[in-house]
């Protein structure tokens, strides 16, 4: 893992086509990022990404209905 310090308004690149910029820092605890990436690169918050992965695993194992029934409760 790489840890990078940036101030508000500063940015960094991942590869040639992904740019991450610090938009705002609130109370020293919350950071707003701007992410510029090509349309074909999905960008998700971690909790959304994990749910997508879980849904994909359930659908590929044939347990999609079982998973959906459990997710709704």
N, C-alpha and C positions, 0 to 999 in steps of 0.2 A: 504494500500500500504506500502510496505517495501522499504526503501531507503538504499542502501548499497554503501559505498565508497570502491573503489579498485584502486590500482595502476597498471600501466602497468605490465603485467606478472602475476598478481594475478587473482584468480578465486573464484567462489562460486557454490554451487550445489542447484538444485531444485529437491527435492526427492532423490532417489537413482540413477537415471539414466540420469539426465540432468545436464551438466556442462557448465557454462558460464565463459569465460575467457576474460580479457581485452588484446587485441593484440597490440593496438597502440592508442596513443592520439595525435591528430594533432592540433596545434595552440590553445590548450585548449578548442576547440569548437567541434571537431569531435572525436568520439570514434569508434574504430573497435573492434567488439566482435567476439570471436570464440564460436560456440555453438555445443556441442557434445550431441546428443540425439539419441535414437533408431529410426530406419527407420520408425516405425509406429507412431511416434509423429511428426505431421507436424509443421514446423517452417516457418513463413512468416513475412515479414515486415507488419506493421499495415495497410498501404494503400492497400496492396495486400489482406490481410485477410478480410478487409472491402468489397472489391470488390467481393471476393468469396462469402461472406455472402449475399451480395445484389443479386448476380446471383442465389444463392440457393433459396432465398425468391421468386424471380421472377419466377423461374422454378416450384416451388411448388404451386404457385398461378395461374399458367396457362398463365402468362404474359411474358413468356420468349422471344417470338418474338417481342413483343412491347418493352421490355427492350433492346434487342439487337439493334433494329432500333434506339432507342433513344441514346444508348451508342456509336453508330458509327458516330453520328452527332456532 
